[in-house]
Amino acid sequence: MLKLTGQPVSRGIAVGTAMVLRASDLRATLDLFTAYEARHREHLGFVAVCRDIALGEALWRAGAGVSAMVAESPALPEGGAIGVPALVGVPQLLLNVRDGDIVIVDANRGVLIVDPDMRLMTQYQRQEMHPSGKRYVLGLTHETARTLDDHPIRTIAVSEHWQSAVQSLEAGADGAFLDAYASEQCLLNPAALHALLQGASGKSLLLELPVLPDEAIWRAIAESTLQSVITFVLPSLHEREVKAFWDNLQQAQASLEEEQGAQLFQDTLLAGWTPPSSLPEVPDIASIRALYLREVQVRSWFEAQWLQQVENLTLFAQTHLLASGIVMGEESEWILPLAIGAGFNELLLPPHCVARIKEMIPYLTHEACRQLVHSLQTSPDVSSNRRKARRFAQRLKRQMQIE
């Protein structure tokens, strides 16, 4: 992260992707902007970075979607008021900012922040922003949240139907989970499945394997593997469960190939439910990526033995798999530090909890959460452990309010 200072010429705050303008005339600049916008369609705002403010001003007045502008030269704009946040006189600007950098233009304080960390981003999200900048900040919620000591924590929205899953993905969840019933309904509805796969592009889609799938379900599962990489959540990851899944999937894929000719199937990933009480017997298969725990009573989080079993499980997952996760309910806010401290890196949440949890994560450190869990593991007193966890959560809320 780098902070540069300049002279504000138009107040406000905006966040966006830096677009370095080096062309000298407006036509060439507009052509550059059009090409740049085509390459970066996923971004919602652009910050014009230029040697002289006149070039950025001309681009803005021509109707290009510029959310802010920053110039190295101290020369003031000649065309009157500018309707976006703007800074001039930023020293060594073109040496320190590159195309594609995420930047914050704080023209209220005369500051340009290059490559801000997630904690700073969270602080700016809660401030009143220039409209074009605010749109981009909403877009940044699509970044996976990280703790202060840089541990990524993925948020997965547990959705009751495919429409709410798509909404959660659009709102910033890192992935969506559909239970067995919702997965079956989606798999048997080609239009719904297509919409869900489109919404999940670049994110995680977890479909729980329907109970006793029939031939139509297996065919739908095979067809889904033509379109996207999906994680199927099995009842467990014991060898017999995994073998049964692969046998049925391969038969369905072979049937499709026979009917329609050669097909290009995407990779299929597997996850499975497990209790924390004993370490699972997971087959050594590269496509197995995660273990998940179902939601437990809140009281369990304050029981030393259960916390120790959970930590043993997450350590096992870190060694053998890519991820470990747990379903969390309405109490997720104050249980969050315990989940992180116990070693989970994926949280399966009610959709309305995702945004708040992503806001909280950058204020936590993995190490502090781990110390909290270890302190609870040494005490058999559930009531005392509950009070410790409450105090930790209250300190976190006060810190967020202050900042």
Steps between C-alpha positions, in 0.01 A plus 500: 500500500630844406368846594566804281383854560369765265290816480123443487319682219168318536392350830371149561617141528511242223643154463586335172752345268785721384513576129828670411452748213809561290339609171517873430174562311138435589423264210790273589402519867140398427625208289727399787213519747271290279763229463581507870133479598454196275788320675374581850124456476480357852601837650236761571706820505822641358741758638677703231870530585679756280786748483267799455145531635382638165514155341288337773262796497451469123430128536243565773328779305481270197273273703743219583430308820773657713434493877799721596816652356852555631779702337873533556516862383381769744319683217134563583215403265399767252141398431344594833351264759565127465224263608721223634767493776829633364857564620788684332867536589550136609880448488641202306146390420581326173791314659288358783167417335451237231205399286265278698607612850212544744514855633305718744475869414423686823466854370363615835845453655716526189613137512543231235527145637644236267426131559311545830466208741161349581477672840539843343252406231249411770547839665437682172195285429326655802564856385279712277647476152459661164235290319729369228758404761242337723396265222853370477532455877196274483683308232798451733283292732561225244856470629553217749529651849835465677596535863749765606777239485392406144306175551226472234156405633245405234131569558251256347130592494272210601205551264155341498457529124704592196360855473625597847834334419543723194405807706755411768775452244419836342505661846856384572493148645802292399275208419155349538383174656174325411374215718391166353141607428596836344778332300257245357249769400778701332656204319164405350436854375745573215418874496554529877826304482629719217415819691669367813815395315517842336466671839764275652758573231837542674353399836424180689179308442424223749216260425407243761447162338126423496389201706478184286547674163318333211616475138361842410695663784824332398449613142444857622813478714697379197362783286594754768863382481501606135443861603697576814720373783261405781568367848261219591451450873462132590353347818860420596839459335543134588638294214169326428315835467764644268516183287121489465496863385775452241345179365161663449646821357722315253206286384288812442784676317561193285130492410516866394808435287328207331192710417665827402855413401821608672443735793740719696414460867628746759677389817270380776592575861376318808431599859327313779331533834682370804463502879794648693524212747735283294723575204343376175649241267536711189614323180815643346329658199607837362145617430395492867523859623312552828341366816193667650335489841128552537369773731531420870338644810666822614590333829740264318728794414579543871573134574873436525484142370293591195730791412800267520332247270420777252856630500632147441264472203600833344870417543432171321321687221786748462738206447285288268250735333449856380234616743293434808171671576207510737137604476430801723158640587359822641766513773777518241619852592627425848599141416716626210826538703462143628445362149812676371702400806396138463649499150201518266566685175148470355186617679158386379265783601142618465500737199409806708805443725762492223557876463534560874742208546715623209510841665616353832773267376759773414490617864606161633836328507522126462753488784276684750207274408719193541611617846136548598415145394800361688396685815155339475651157441678517837181574697222246565267781619253562217353813663843654549593421140180660376585821689852504352362467150240774565765741627716432194206567267407819687858634469486427129175696460639797695812502282289500184286787633807708586661454159 
